[in-house]
């Protein structure tokens, strides 16, 4: 089985259920939601989800890019 690391930084996949206040989603919640919405993923790969931040791409700045790299 292939292993995939999904690093969440925000956007459509993880922000649909959030309030207008910026809230950091928990990795376990996002992983559960991902498998619930696309159950076929279980047969394709073992996906490890890590939530790094919850930002809309239009709000990203250089310091966010640095955090992603580190």
N, CA, C and O atoms as a Tripos MOL2 file, in Angstrom:
@<TRIPOS>MOLECULE
protein
  280   279    70     0     0
PROTEIN
NO_CHARGES

@<TRIPOS>ATOM
      1 N           0.8550   -1.1850    0.0000 N.3       1 UNK1
      2 CA          0.0000    0.0000    0.0000 C.3       1 UNK1
      3 C           0.8920    1.2360    0.0000 C.2       1 UNK1
      4 O           1.8300    1.3350    0.7910 O.2       1 UNK1
      5 N           0.5990    2.1540   -0.8740 N.am      2 UNK2
      6 CA          1.3300    3.4200   -0.9440 C.3       2 UNK2
      7 C           0.9540    4.2900    0.2470 C.2       2 UNK2
      8 O          -0.1710    4.2290    0.7450 O.2       2 UNK2
      9 N           1.9030    5.0960    0.6960 N.am      3 UNK3
     10 CA          1.6530    6.0450    1.7820 C.3       3 UNK3
     11 C           1.7250    7.4610    1.2250 C.2       3 UNK3
     12 O           2.6330    7.7900    0.4610 O.2       3 UNK3
     13 N           0.7670    8.2950    1.6110 N.am      4 UNK4
     14 CA          0.6980    9.6750    1.1400 C.3       4 UNK4
     15 C           0.5910   10.5950    2.3530 C.2       4 UNK4
     16 O          -0.2140   10.3550    3.2530 O.2       4 UNK4
     17 N           1.4000   11.6400    2.3730 N.am      5 UNK5
     18 CA          1.3040   12.6580    3.4080 C.3       5 UNK5
     19 C           0.5930   13.8610    2.8070 C.2       5 UNK5
     20 O           1.0780   14.4620    1.8490 O.2       5 UNK5
     21 N          -0.5590   14.2100    3.3740 N.am      6 UNK6
     22 CA         -1.3330   15.3600    2.9190 C.3       6 UNK6
     23 C          -1.1510   16.4600    3.9580 C.2       6 UNK6
     24 O          -1.6170   16.3370    5.0900 O.2       6 UNK6
     25 N          -0.4750   17.5300    3.5690 N.am      7 UNK7
     26 CA         -0.2470   18.6610    4.4700 C.3       7 UNK7
     27 C          -1.2740   19.7300    4.1400 C.2       7 UNK7
     28 O          -1.2280   20.3620    3.0850 O.2       7 UNK7
     29 N          -2.1950   19.9150    5.0630 N.am      8 UNK8
     30 CA         -3.2960   20.8600    4.8500 C.3       8 UNK8
     31 C          -2.8590   22.2680    5.2580 C.2       8 UNK8
     32 O          -2.3490   22.4800    6.3580 O.2       8 UNK8
     33 N          -3.0660   23.2110    4.3620 N.am      9 UNK9
     34 CA         -2.7430   24.6080    4.6610 C.3       9 UNK9
     35 C          -3.9730   25.5030    4.6040 C.2       9 UNK9
     36 O          -3.8850   26.7050    4.8540 O.2       9 UNK9
     37 N          -5.1200   24.9160    4.2750 N.am     10 UNK10
     38 CA         -6.3490   25.6820    4.2080 C.3      10 UNK10
     39 C          -7.0580   25.4480    2.8970 C.2      10 UNK10
     40 O          -6.6660   24.5840    2.1120 O.2      10 UNK10
     41 N          -8.0840   26.2080    2.6640 N.am     11 UNK11
     42 CA         -8.7970   26.0980    1.4020 C.3      11 UNK11
     43 C          -9.9860   25.1550    1.4570 C.2      11 UNK11
     44 O         -10.4580   24.7950    2.5360 O.2      11 UNK11
     45 N         -10.4570   24.7670    0.3110 N.am     12 UNK12
     46 CA        -11.7140   24.0600    0.1290 C.3      12 UNK12
     47 C         -11.8340   22.7760    0.9310 C.2      12 UNK12
     48 O         -12.8570   22.5650    1.5820 O.2      12 UNK12
     49 N         -10.8320   21.9150    0.9110 N.am     13 UNK13
     50 CA        -10.9460   20.6110    1.5720 C.3      13 UNK13
     51 C         -11.2140   20.7050    3.0640 C.2      13 UNK13
     52 O         -11.9980   19.9260    3.6050 O.2      13 UNK13
     53 N         -10.5770   21.6410    3.7240 N.am     14 UNK14
     54 CA        -10.6860   21.6550    5.1700 C.3      14 UNK14
     55 C         -11.4360   22.7950    5.7880 C.2      14 UNK14
     56 O         -11.6140   22.8170    7.0060 O.2      14 UNK14
     57 N         -11.8850   23.7440    5.0010 N.am     15 UNK15
     58 CA        -12.4870   24.9320    5.5870 C.3      15 UNK15
     59 C         -13.9940   25.0080    5.3920 C.2      15 UNK15
     60 O         -14.6110   25.9780    5.8330 O.2      15 UNK15
     61 N         -14.5990   24.0350    4.7560 N.am     16 UNK16
     62 CA        -16.0190   24.1360    4.4340 C.3      16 UNK16
     63 C         -16.9250   24.1680    5.6540 C.2      16 UNK16
     64 O         -18.0080   24.7500    5.5870 O.2      16 UNK16
     65 N         -16.5220   23.5610    6.7680 N.am     17 UNK17
     66 CA        -17.3800   23.5100    7.9490 C.3      17 UNK17
     67 C         -16.9950   24.5320    9.0140 C.2      17 UNK17
     68 O         -17.5590   24.5120   10.1080 O.2      17 UNK17
     69 N         -16.0630   25.4100    8.7270 N.am     18 UNK18
     70 CA        -15.5700   26.3240    9.7460 C.3      18 UNK18
     71 C         -16.4080   27.5830    9.8470 C.2      18 UNK18
     72 O         -17.0490   28.0020    8.8830 O.2      18 UNK18
     73 N         -16.3930   28.1720   11.0190 N.am     19 UNK19
     74 CA        -17.0510   29.4560   11.2160 C.3      19 UNK19
     75 C         -16.1920   30.5400   10.5800 C.2      19 UNK19
     76 O         -15.0650   30.2620   10.1700 O.2      19 UNK19
     77 N         -16.6930   31.7630   10.4870 N.am     20 UNK20
     78 CA        -15.8900   32.8400    9.9080 C.3      20 UNK20
     79 C         -14.5950   33.1010   10.6820 C.2      20 UNK20
     80 O         -13.6370   33.6390   10.1270 O.2      20 UNK20
     81 N         -14.5660   32.7230   11.9510 N.am     21 UNK21
     82 CA        -13.3450   32.8940   12.7430 C.3      21 UNK21
     83 C         -12.3570   31.8250   12.3040 C.2      21 UNK21
     84 O         -12.7400   30.6680   12.1320 O.2      21 UNK21
     85 N         -11.1020   32.1890   12.1200 N.am     22 UNK22
     86 CA        -10.0980   31.2120   11.7070 C.3      22 UNK22
     87 C          -9.8910   30.1930   12.8190 C.2      22 UNK22
     88 O          -9.4790   30.5390   13.9270 O.2      22 UNK22
     89 N         -10.1790   28.9510   12.5140 N.am     23 UNK23
     90 CA        -10.0470   27.8530   13.4670 C.3      23 UNK23
     91 C          -9.1440   26.8070   12.8430 C.2      23 UNK23
     92 O          -9.2840   26.4870   11.6620 O.2      23 UNK23
     93 N          -8.2210   26.2720   13.6230 N.am     24 UNK24
     94 CA         -7.3430   25.2310   13.1000 C.3      24 UNK24
     95 C          -8.0360   23.8810   13.2130 C.2      24 UNK24
     96 O          -8.3640   23.4340   14.3120 O.2      24 UNK24
     97 N          -8.2560   23.2390   12.0830 N.am     25 UNK25
     98 CA         -8.8660   21.9110   12.0850 C.3      25 UNK25
     99 C          -7.8900   20.9080   12.6340 C.2      25 UNK25
    100 O          -6.6830   21.0460   12.4370 O.2      25 UNK25
    101 N          -8.3850   19.9000   13.3200 N.am     26 UNK26
    102 CA         -7.5400   18.8270   13.8140 C.3      26 UNK26
    103 C          -7.2780   17.8300   12.6970 C.2      26 UNK26
    104 O          -8.1580   17.5600   11.8800 O.2      26 UNK26
    105 N          -6.0800   17.2900   12.6640 N.am     27 UNK27
    106 CA         -5.6970   16.3260   11.6330 C.3      27 UNK27
    107 C          -6.6520   15.1370   11.5960 C.2      27 UNK27
    108 O          -7.0500   14.6960   10.5180 O.2      27 UNK27
    109 N          -7.0220   14.6140   12.7670 N.am     28 UNK28
    110 CA         -7.9130   13.4480   12.8250 C.3      28 UNK28
    111 C          -9.2730   13.7600   12.2100 C.2      28 UNK28
    112 O          -9.8460   12.9190   11.5180 O.2      28 UNK28
    113 N          -9.7920   14.9550   12.4540 N.am     29 UNK29
    114 CA        -11.0890   15.3420   11.8940 C.3      29 UNK29
    115 C         -11.0320   15.4330   10.3780 C.2      29 UNK29
    116 O         -11.9320   14.9540    9.6880 O.2      29 UNK29
    117 N          -9.9800   16.0460    9.8630 N.am     30 UNK30
    118 CA         -9.8470   16.2030    8.4180 C.3      30 UNK30
    119 C          -9.6540   14.8420    7.7500 C.2      30 UNK30
    120 O         -10.2170   14.5860    6.6850 O.2      30 UNK30
    121 N          -8.8710   13.9830    8.3670 N.am     31 UNK31
    122 CA         -8.6530   12.6380    7.8290 C.3      31 UNK31
    123 C          -9.9680   11.8590    7.7820 C.2      31 UNK31
    124 O         -10.2820   11.2320    6.7700 O.2      31 UNK31
    125 N         -10.7280   11.8970    8.8610 N.am     32 UNK32
    126 CA        -12.0160   11.2100    8.9270 C.3      32 UNK32
    127 C         -12.9610   11.7320    7.8430 C.2      32 UNK32
    128 O         -13.6150   10.9480    7.1540 O.2      32 UNK32
    129 N         -13.0310   13.0580    7.6950 N.am     33 UNK33
    130 CA        -13.9110   13.6580    6.6860 C.3      33 UNK33
    131 C         -13.4970   13.2740    5.2730 C.2      33 UNK33
    132 O         -14.3430   13.0200    4.4150 O.2      33 UNK33
    133 N         -12.1950   13.2350    5.0370 N.am     34 UNK34
    134 CA        -11.6870   12.8870    3.7140 C.3      34 UNK34
    135 C         -12.0790   11.4580    3.3470 C.2      34 UNK34
    136 O         -12.5700   11.2150    2.2440 O.2      34 UNK34
    137 N         -11.8650   10.5130    4.2590 N.am     35 UNK35
    138 CA        -12.2310    9.1250    3.9940 C.3      35 UNK35
    139 C         -13.7490    8.9400    3.9010 C.2      35 UNK35
    140 O         -14.2220    8.0860    3.1520 O.2      35 UNK35
    141 N         -14.5040    9.7250    4.6480 N.am     36 UNK36
    142 CA        -15.9650    9.6160    4.5920 C.3      36 UNK36
    143 C         -16.4830   10.1010    3.2370 C.2      36 UNK36
    144 O         -17.4030    9.5090    2.6730 O.2      36 UNK36
    145 N         -15.8960   11.1670    2.7200 N.am     37 UNK37
    146 CA        -16.3640   11.7260    1.4490 C.3      37 UNK37
    147 C         -15.8570   10.9500    0.2390 C.2      37 UNK37
    148 O         -16.5160   10.9070   -0.8000 O.2      37 UNK37
    149 N         -14.6650   10.3270    0.3820 N.am     38 UNK38
    150 CA        -14.0880    9.5540   -0.7160 C.3      38 UNK38
    151 C         -13.6120    8.2080   -0.1540 C.2      38 UNK38
    152 O         -12.4090    8.0060    0.0110 O.2      38 UNK38
    153 N         -14.5240    7.3000    0.1390 N.am     39 UNK39
    154 CA        -14.1540    6.0350    0.7670 C.3      39 UNK39
    155 C         -13.2140    5.1770   -0.0760 C.2      39 UNK39
    156 O         -12.5060    4.3220    0.4560 O.2      39 UNK39
    157 N         -13.2060    5.4020   -1.3810 N.am     40 UNK40
    158 CA        -12.3280    4.6420   -2.2780 C.3      40 UNK40
    159 C         -10.8490    4.8810   -1.9760 C.2      40 UNK40
    160 O         -10.0010    4.0750   -2.3600 O.2      40 UNK40
    161 N         -10.5370    5.9780   -1.2940 N.am     41 UNK41
    162 CA         -9.1410    6.2800   -0.9700 C.3      41 UNK41
    163 C          -8.5030    5.1770   -0.1360 C.2      41 UNK41
    164 O          -7.3020    4.9340   -0.2530 O.2      41 UNK41
    165 N          -9.2860    4.5070    0.7020 N.am     42 UNK42
    166 CA         -8.7480    3.4410    1.5580 C.3      42 UNK42
    167 C          -8.1110    2.3260    0.7420 C.2      42 UNK42
    168 O          -7.1610    1.6900    1.1990 O.2      42 UNK42
    169 N          -8.6210    2.0820   -0.4560 N.am     43 UNK43
    170 CA         -8.0850    1.0260   -1.3120 C.3      43 UNK43
    171 C          -6.8720    1.4830   -2.1140 C.2      43 UNK43
    172 O          -6.1460    0.6590   -2.6690 O.2      43 UNK43
    173 N          -6.6510    2.7940   -2.1760 N.am     44 UNK44
    174 CA         -5.5640    3.3440   -2.9980 C.3      44 UNK44
    175 C          -4.3090    3.6140   -2.1970 C.2      44 UNK44
    176 O          -3.2070    3.2890   -2.6390 O.2      44 UNK44
    177 N          -4.4650    4.2100   -1.0140 N.am     45 UNK45
    178 CA         -3.2890    4.6120   -0.2440 C.3      45 UNK45
    179 C          -3.6370    4.8080    1.2270 C.2      45 UNK45
    180 O          -4.7920    5.0270    1.5930 O.2      45 UNK45
    181 N          -2.6090    4.7230    2.0520 N.am     46 UNK46
    182 CA         -2.7170    5.0750    3.4630 C.3      46 UNK46
    183 C          -2.3750    6.5540    3.5530 C.2      46 UNK46
    184 O          -1.2250    6.9390    3.3400 O.2      46 UNK46
    185 N          -3.3600    7.3840    3.8650 N.am     47 UNK47
    186 CA         -3.1690    8.8310    3.8400 C.3      47 UNK47
    187 C          -2.9960    9.3620    5.2580 C.2      47 UNK47
    188 O          -3.8600    9.1800    6.1170 O.2      47 UNK47
    189 N          -1.8720   10.0150    5.4820 N.am     48 UNK48
    190 CA         -1.5880   10.6530    6.7630 C.3      48 UNK48
    191 C          -1.8360   12.1470    6.5780 C.2      48 UNK48
    192 O          -1.1580   12.7960    5.7820 O.2      48 UNK48
    193 N          -2.8000   12.6910    7.3090 N.am     49 UNK49
    194 CA         -3.1720   14.0980    7.1660 C.3      49 UNK49
    195 C          -2.5600   14.9020    8.3100 C.2      49 UNK49
    196 O          -2.7080   14.5420    9.4780 O.2      49 UNK49
    197 N          -1.8810   15.9800    7.9730 N.am     50 UNK50
    198 CA         -1.3400   16.9030    8.9670 C.3      50 UNK50
    199 C          -1.8750   18.2950    8.6570 C.2      50 UNK50
    200 O          -1.7720   18.7700    7.5260 O.2      50 UNK50
    201 N          -2.4430   18.9450    9.6630 N.am     51 UNK51
    202 CA         -2.9480   20.3070    9.4990 C.3      51 UNK51
    203 C          -1.8460   21.2640    9.9210 C.2      51 UNK51
    204 O          -1.4600   21.3010   11.0900 O.2      51 UNK51
    205 N          -1.3460   22.0300    8.9800 N.am     52 UNK52
    206 CA         -0.2970   23.0020    9.2530 C.3      52 UNK52
    207 C          -0.9040   24.3640    9.5890 C.2      52 UNK52
    208 O          -0.4620   25.0380   10.5190 O.2      52 UNK52
    209 N          -1.9090   24.7550    8.8280 N.am     53 UNK53
    210 CA         -2.5870   26.0380    9.0350 C.3      53 UNK53
    211 C          -3.9200   25.9940    8.3130 C.2      53 UNK53
    212 O          -4.1810   25.0710    7.5430 O.2      53 UNK53
    213 N          -4.7570   26.9790    8.5550 N.am     54 UNK54
    214 CA         -6.0280   27.1280    7.8490 C.3      54 UNK54
    215 C          -6.1060   28.5340    7.2900 C.2      54 UNK54
    216 O          -6.6140   29.4510    7.9350 O.2      54 UNK54
    217 N          -5.5980   28.6870    6.0890 N.am     55 UNK55
    218 CA         -5.6140   30.0080    5.4600 C.3      55 UNK55
    219 C          -6.1410   29.8940    4.0460 C.2      55 UNK55
    220 O          -5.8680   28.9250    3.3380 O.2      55 UNK55
    221 N          -6.8880   30.8810    3.6530 N.am     56 UNK56
    222 CA         -7.2900   31.0010    2.2630 C.3      56 UNK56
    223 C          -6.0470   31.3750    1.4650 C.2      56 UNK56
    224 O          -5.2010   32.1210    1.9590 O.2      56 UNK56
    225 N          -5.9230   30.8780    0.2560 N.am     57 UNK57
    226 CA         -4.7280   31.1510   -0.5440 C.3      57 UNK57
    227 C          -4.5080   32.6420   -0.7840 C.2      57 UNK57
    228 O          -3.3700   33.0800   -0.9510 O.2      57 UNK57
    229 N          -5.5840   33.4220   -0.8030 N.am     58 UNK58
    230 CA         -5.4200   34.8620   -1.0190 C.3      58 UNK58
    231 C          -4.8370   35.5610    0.2090 C.2      58 UNK58
    232 O          -4.4210   36.7160    0.1250 O.2      58 UNK58
    233 N          -4.8060   34.8680    1.3470 N.am     59 UNK59
    234 CA         -4.2470   35.4440    2.5760 C.3      59 UNK59
    235 C          -2.8270   34.9710    2.8670 C.2      59 UNK59
    236 O          -2.2180   35.4040    3.8460 O.2      59 UNK59
    237 N          -2.2980   34.0910    2.0300 N.am     60 UNK60
    238 CA         -0.9510   33.5610    2.2550 C.3      60 UNK60
    239 C           0.0940   34.6590    2.0320 C.2      60 UNK60
    240 O          -0.0670   35.5310    1.1780 O.2      60 UNK60
    241 N           1.1590   34.5910    2.8190 N.am     61 UNK61
    242 CA          2.2560   35.5450    2.6700 C.3      61 UNK61
    243 C           3.5900   34.8020    2.7910 C.2      61 UNK61
    244 O           3.6120   33.5940    3.0270 O.2      61 UNK61
    245 N           4.6730   35.5100    2.6350 N.am     62 UNK62
    246 CA          6.0010   34.8990    2.6200 C.3      62 UNK62
    247 C           6.2640   34.1000    3.8960 C.2      62 UNK62
    248 O           6.8370   33.0130    3.8250 O.2      62 UNK62
    249 N           5.8640   34.6070    5.0460 N.am     63 UNK63
    250 CA          6.1230   33.8700    6.2930 C.3      63 UNK63
    251 C           5.3790   32.5210    6.3180 C.2      63 UNK63
    252 O           5.8520   31.5630    6.9290 O.2      63 UNK63
    253 N           4.2290   32.4530    5.6620 N.am     64 UNK64
    254 CA          3.5010   31.1790    5.5650 C.3      64 UNK64
    255 C           4.2770   30.2080    4.6810 C.2      64 UNK64
    256 O           4.3700   29.0240    5.0060 O.2      64 UNK64
    257 N           4.8280   30.6790    3.5830 N.am     65 UNK65
    258 CA          5.6200   29.8380    2.7050 C.3      65 UNK65
    259 C           6.8230   29.2620    3.4400 C.2      65 UNK65
    260 O           7.1820   28.0970    3.2670 O.2      65 UNK65
    261 N           7.4390   30.1110    4.2680 N.am     66 UNK66
    262 CA          8.5890   29.6610    5.0550 C.3      66 UNK66
    263 C           8.1520   28.5710    6.0290 C.2      66 UNK66
    264 O           8.8560   27.5750    6.1960 O.2      66 UNK66
    265 N           7.0040   28.7470    6.6700 N.am     67 UNK67
    266 CA          6.5060   27.7230    7.6020 C.3      67 UNK67
    267 C           6.2510   26.4100    6.9010 C.2      67 UNK67
    268 O           6.5170   25.3500    7.4680 O.2      67 UNK67
    269 N           5.7400   26.4520    5.6790 N.am     68 UNK68
    270 CA          5.4850   25.2380    4.9010 C.3      68 UNK68
    271 C           6.7950   24.5190    4.6070 C.2      68 UNK68
    272 O           6.8640   23.2930    4.7000 O.2      68 UNK68
    273 N           7.8130   25.2550    4.2610 N.am     69 UNK69
    274 CA          9.1050   24.6640    3.8950 C.3      69 UNK69
    275 C           9.7830   24.0260    5.0970 C.2      69 UNK69
    276 O          10.3990   22.9660    4.9850 O.2      69 UNK69
    277 N           9.6660   24.6790    6.2490 N.am     70 UNK70
    278 CA         10.3390   24.1820    7.4600 C.3      70 UNK70
    279 C           9.5550   23.0170    7.9740 C.2      70 UNK70
    280 O           9.9220   22.4250    8.9890 O.2      70 UNK70
@<TRIPOS>BOND
     1     1     2 1
     2     2     3 1
     3     3     4 2
     4     3     5 am
     5     5     6 1
     6     6     7 1
     7     7     8 2
     8     7     9 am
     9     9    10 1
    10    10    11 1
    11    11    12 2
    12    11    13 am
    13    13    14 1
    14    14    15 1
    15    15    16 2
    16    15    17 am
    17    17    18 1
    18    18    19 1
    19    19    20 2
    20    19    21 am
    21    21    22 1
    22    22    23 1
    23    23    24 2
    24    23    25 am
    25    25    26 1
    26    26    27 1
    27    27    28 2
    28    27    29 am
    29    29    30 1
    30    30    31 1
    31    31    32 2
    32    31    33 am
    33    33    34 1
    34    34    35 1
    35    35    36 2
    36    35    37 am
    37    37    38 1
    38    38    39 1
    39    39    40 2
    40    39    41 am
    41    41    42 1
    42    42    43 1
    43    43    44 2
    44    43    45 am
    45    45    46 1
    46    46    47 1
    47    47    48 2
    48    47    49 am
    49    49    50 1
    50    50    51 1
    51    51    52 2
    52    51    53 am
    53    53    54 1
    54    54    55 1
    55    55    56 2
    56    55    57 am
    57    57    58 1
    58    58    59 1
    59    59    60 2
    60    59    61 am
    61    61    62 1
    62    62    63 1
    63    63    64 2
    64    63    65 am
    65    65    66 1
    66    66    67 1
    67    67    68 2
    68    67    69 am
    69    69    70 1
    70    70    71 1
    71    71    72 2
    72    71    73 am
    73    73    74 1
    74    74    75 1
    75    75    76 2
    76    75    77 am
    77    77    78 1
    78    78    79 1
    79    79    80 2
    80    79    81 am
    81    81    82 1
    82    82    83 1
    83    83    84 2
    84    83    85 am
    85    85    86 1
    86    86    87 1
    87    87    88 2
    88    87    89 am
    89    89    90 1
    90    90    91 1
    91    91    92 2
    92    91    93 am
    93    93    94 1
    94    94    95 1
    95    95    96 2
    96    95    97 am
    97    97    98 1
    98    98    99 1
    99    99   100 2
   100    99   101 am
   101   101   102 1
   102   102   103 1
   103   103   104 2
   104   103   105 am
   105   105   106 1
   106   106   107 1
   107   107   108 2
   108   107   109 am
   109   109   110 1
   110   110   111 1
   111   111   112 2
   112   111   113 am
   113   113   114 1
   114   114   115 1
   115   115   116 2
   116   115   117 am
   117   117   118 1
   118   118   119 1
   119   119   120 2
   120   119   121 am
   121   121   122 1
   122   122   123 1
   123   123   124 2
   124   123   125 am
   125   125   126 1
   126   126   127 1
   127   127   128 2
   128   127   129 am
   129   129   130 1
   130   130   131 1
   131   131   132 2
   132   131   133 am
   133   133   134 1
   134   134   135 1
   135   135   136 2
   136   135   137 am
   137   137   138 1
   138   138   139 1
   139   139   140 2
   140   139   141 am
   141   141   142 1
   142   142   143 1
   143   143   144 2
   144   143   145 am
   145   145   146 1
   146   146   147 1
   147   147   148 2
   148   147   149 am
   149   149   150 1
   150   150   151 1
   151   151   152 2
   152   151   153 am
   153   153   154 1
   154   154   155 1
   155   155   156 2
   156   155   157 am
   157   157   158 1
   158   158   159 1
   159   159   160 2
   160   159   161 am
   161   161   162 1
   162   162   163 1
   163   163   164 2
   164   163   165 am
   165   165   166 1
   166   166   167 1
   167   167   168 2
   168   167   169 am
   169   169   170 1
   170   170   171 1
   171   171   172 2
   172   171   173 am
   173   173   174 1
   174   174   175 1
   175   175   176 2
   176   175   177 am
   177   177   178 1
   178   178   179 1
   179   179   180 2
   180   179   181 am
   181   181   182 1
   182   182   183 1
   183   183   184 2
   184   183   185 am
   185   185   186 1
   186   186   187 1
   187   187   188 2
   188   187   189 am
   189   189   190 1
   190   190   191 1
   191   191   192 2
   192   191   193 am
   193   193   194 1
   194   194   195 1
   195   195   196 2
   196   195   197 am
   197   197   198 1
   198   198   199 1
   199   199   200 2
   200   199   201 am
   201   201   202 1
   202   202   203 1
   203   203   204 2
   204   203   205 am
   205   205   206 1
   206   206   207 1
   207   207   208 2
   208   207   209 am
   209   209   210 1
   210   210   211 1
   211   211   212 2
   212   211   213 am
   213   213   214 1
   214   214   215 1
   215   215   216 2
   216   215   217 am
   217   217   218 1
   218   218   219 1
   219   219   220 2
   220   219   221 am
   221   221   222 1
   222   222   223 1
   223   223   224 2
   224   223   225 am
   225   225   226 1
   226   226   227 1
   227   227   228 2
   228   227   229 am
   229   229   230 1
   230   230   231 1
   231   231   232 2
   232   231   233 am
   233   233   234 1
   234   234   235 1
   235   235   236 2
   236   235   237 am
   237   237   238 1
   238   238   239 1
   239   239   240 2
   240   239   241 am
   241   241   242 1
   242   242   243 1
   243   243   244 2
   244   243   245 am
   245   245   246 1
   246   246   247 1
   247   247   248 2
   248   247   249 am
   249   249   250 1
   250   250   251 1
   251   251   252 2
   252   251   253 am
   253   253   254 1
   254   254   255 1
   255   255   256 2
   256   255   257 am
   257   257   258 1
   258   258   259 1
   259   259   260 2
   260   259   261 am
   261   261   262 1
   262   262   263 1
   263   263   264 2
   264   263   265 am
   265   265   266 1
   266   266   267 1
   267   267   268 2
   268   267   269 am
   269   269   270 1
   270   270   271 1
   271   271   272 2
   272   271   273 am
   273   273   274 1
   274   274   275 1
   275   275   276 2
   276   275   277 am
   277   277   278 1
   278   278   279 1
   279   279   280 2
@<TRIPOS>SUBSTRUCTURE
     1 UNK1         2 RESIDUE 1 A UNK
     2 UNK2         6 RESIDUE 1 A UNK
     3 UNK3        10 RESIDUE 1 A UNK
     4 UNK4        14 RESIDUE 1 A UNK
     5 UNK5        18 RESIDUE 1 A UNK
     6 UNK6        22 RESIDUE 1 A UNK
     7 UNK7        26 RESIDUE 1 A UNK
     8 UNK8        30 RESIDUE 1 A UNK
     9 UNK9        34 RESIDUE 1 A UNK
    10 UNK10       38 RESIDUE 1 A UNK
    11 UNK11       42 RESIDUE 1 A UNK
    12 UNK12       46 RESIDUE 1 A UNK
    13 UNK13       50 RESIDUE 1 A UNK
    14 UNK14       54 RESIDUE 1 A UNK
    15 UNK15       58 RESIDUE 1 A UNK
    16 UNK16       62 RESIDUE 1 A UNK
    17 UNK17       66 RESIDUE 1 A UNK
    18 UNK18       70 RESIDUE 1 A UNK
    19 UNK19       74 RESIDUE 1 A UNK
    20 UNK20       78 RESIDUE 1 A UNK
    21 UNK21       82 RESIDUE 1 A UNK
    22 UNK22       86 RESIDUE 1 A UNK
    23 UNK23       90 RESIDUE 1 A UNK
    24 UNK24       94 RESIDUE 1 A UNK
    25 UNK25       98 RESIDUE 1 A UNK
    26 UNK26      102 RESIDUE 1 A UNK
    27 UNK27      106 RESIDUE 1 A UNK
    28 UNK28      110 RESIDUE 1 A UNK
    29 UNK29      114 RESIDUE 1 A UNK
    30 UNK30      118 RESIDUE 1 A UNK
    31 UNK31      122 RESIDUE 1 A UNK
    32 UNK32      126 RESIDUE 1 A UNK
    33 UNK33      130 RESIDUE 1 A UNK
    34 UNK34      134 RESIDUE 1 A UNK
    35 UNK35      138 RESIDUE 1 A UNK
    36 UNK36      142 RESIDUE 1 A UNK
    37 UNK37      146 RESIDUE 1 A UNK
    38 UNK38      150 RESIDUE 1 A UNK
    39 UNK39      154 RESIDUE 1 A UNK
    40 UNK40      158 RESIDUE 1 A UNK
    41 UNK41      162 RESIDUE 1 A UNK
    42 UNK42      166 RESIDUE 1 A UNK
    43 UNK43      170 RESIDUE 1 A UNK
    44 UNK44      174 RESIDUE 1 A UNK
    45 UNK45      178 RESIDUE 1 A UNK
    46 UNK46      182 RESIDUE 1 A UNK
    47 UNK47      186 RESIDUE 1 A UNK
    48 UNK48      190 RESIDUE 1 A UNK
    49 UNK49      194 RESIDUE 1 A UNK
    50 UNK50      198 RESIDUE 1 A UNK
    51 UNK51      202 RESIDUE 1 A UNK
    52 UNK52      206 RESIDUE 1 A UNK
    53 UNK53      210 RESIDUE 1 A UNK
    54 UNK54      214 RESIDUE 1 A UNK
    55 UNK55      218 RESIDUE 1 A UNK
    56 UNK56      222 RESIDUE 1 A UNK
    57 UNK57      226 RESIDUE 1 A UNK
    58 UNK58      230 RESIDUE 1 A UNK
    59 UNK59      234 RESIDUE 1 A UNK
    60 UNK60      238 RESIDUE 1 A UNK
    61 UNK61      242 RESIDUE 1 A UNK
    62 UNK62      246 RESIDUE 1 A UNK
    63 UNK63      250 RESIDUE 1 A UNK
    64 UNK64      254 RESIDUE 1 A UNK
    65 UNK65      258 RESIDUE 1 A UNK
    66 UNK66      262 RESIDUE 1 A UNK
    67 UNK67      266 RESIDUE 1 A UNK
    68 UNK68      270 RESIDUE 1 A UNK
    69 UNK69      274 RESIDUE 1 A UNK
    70 UNK70      278 RESIDUE 1 A UNK
